[in-house]
Amino acid sequence: MTENPQNVHPLEDLVRMDRIPHIWCPGCGTGSVFASCLTAMKQTGIPYNQFAMVSGIGCSGRGAGYINIDSFHTTHGRAIPFATGIKMASPDLNVIVFSGDGDLFAIGGNHFIHAARRNMDITVICVNNLTYGMTGGQVAATTPHLAKSSTTTVGNPETPFSLPFLAYASGATYIARWTMLHARDLADSIEEALVHKGFSFIEVLSPCPVNFGRRNKEKPLDTLKKYYENTIVRNGANPAELDIDYKKGVILGKFADIDKPTHDEKYKKMYWPDEK
Amino acid sequence: MKPAVLTGEHFINGDVACAEGAIAAGCRFFGGYPITPATEVAEHISERLPDVGGTFIQMEDEIAAMTSILGAAWTGIKTMTATSGPGFSLMMETVGLAVVTETPCVVVNVQRAGPSTGLPTQGAQADMMQVRWGSHGDYEIIAIAPSSPQEMFDLTIIAFNLSEKYRTPVFIMSDEIVGHMSEKVVIPDARKIKTVSRPKPTGRKDKFRLYKPGPDGVAPMPSIGEGYNVHVTGLTHDEKGYPVMSVDTQKEMIARLLGKIRNNLDDIIMTQEYMLEDADIVIVSYGVSARTAYTAVEEARNMGIKAGLLRLITVWPFPEQKIRELAKRVKGFVTVEINMGQICREVQRCAGIPTYLAGHAGGAIIPPDDVLNILKERF
């Protein structure tokens, strides 16, 4: 079959087409976030072999398996320390961590706060679907209070993390939040984050109709409507006021973009003072 | 800035010698976490790595330390971490990732008595089964046991060479006594140190298959940024590196992972023999306990008992064949090890003749008298 260039998807060169179809469920938002990430990579103009993607375990953790660059699907929660090793050994690489809320903030929470504290120059994209999708919808560190899950059948007694607030308190120097519906804003934001020197964090709200929506009487389109109608773009919003409450309106935008020496810059300056 | 190889005579402890061995072998990244009695490895290498253009990071825990050395290894460099029992337990899941992704790296365990916090400042050799079986699933690893600070230097270089050659994690199973003991360490001329680097791929990048083995069962390993667009996963994968959830793929992958070690035993296994030729009792030992065993053999010979020593420099893969051969011509075996019988059981399994343990629960070396008493009472 001869290829008609018009029929080639603009992101195809960044996708392992021999691994398609992907495993993501109908109505899942991870694919949209993934597409925004690839678009952002293209927008930077940086050659693809100067990127590496690292994922942990979970639905969005499969991202590393579909991108056609050097990519690593590691153990549950450990994408960030793996990425840290890459960055320490090869500071010129652009290292992207693409993973989920369960992976990055429960089992991997400690690594997140320490990489942010160090201002490790990596970009962390968290697909936040408020639940453990891969394992069937258990309660997560991001599940809203009172929401139902397969391990909180009456409702979640716990309080979720506000991820951008946690990132801010930990020392991240670029922080943003979007929903997967805001595909262009998200791609532009990821592009900014990739170019930003320092620890960048982007939370992306993304639906899991199969394992979260179903238990919480939220149809796939209802979630998208909330993303559209009940969100407010407020760049520079106070990180302490970013809890996810659709009644008040969920705040999106860029909350931090701070110029501060990165870990590798500081290491180089202190340990190799004579080098340019 | 000092050179990579500090040629000359030094009076240093085992932990420091290990760090120097790593630098001499070409290690250029260390991800660590403080833990007694391994901390001196991290302290020393944190100072030395910048001398040779390498980097050090103290991670937030041992899970992160172990994971960071895998990430760094895929950039094409040699990497190491060092720990002791509690940290070693935390590293176990990531050891499996290293095995299945065939990532070369060296892990040092300066053993202390356990379980749990145990005796942090006192030696033991009770992680010998954990290093073999501690991560889940079926796999093979290489574990080496140094008996002196000199060997902490020499065997660390060999550990790196084996890890690069076979693309597998290699473990240096030291202990608090060897780690903290200071002795003369001779560092040879840099040109006399043989170092090995991982096989690199050649040929067309678009035809490249990440886990297609060479003749020795080991696949060439590209680095990040070379344009091979590798996908590396802890999931069961095919030759291309892609996840395939099937019984057949699992079978093939495990067979190759086991095979690259099991089919190269002669190249990997190192042992040392002392007065074995005419021995009718074999003392099997490794690490610091081999020093006890050596004294016991000498004293036994003075008493007219024909004992000989088989020292395991490589403990895993286990020198099964050697034990089986010896079992045909001797009366029995005694293992000397600071644990309650970990390698003793392995010798029993292979020997099928009387095998006894001179061991204890940890915290000190085994006195040679414990060995002599067994020789006198049991044989």
Interface residues (C-beta under 8 A of the other chain):
Chain A: R16 D18 R19 N49 Q50 A52 V54 A64 G65 N68 I69 D70 S71 F72 H73 T74 T75 R78 I80 P81 F82 A83 T84 G85 I86 K87 M88 A89 S90 L93 N110 H111 H114 Y267 Y271 W272
Chain B: R28 F29 G31 P50 T55 I57 M59 E60 D61 I63 A64 A65 T67 S68 I69 L70 G71 A72 A73 W74 T75 I77 T79 E93 T94 G96 L97 I224 G225 E226 G227 Y228 N229 V230 H231 V232 T233 G234 L235 Y242 P243
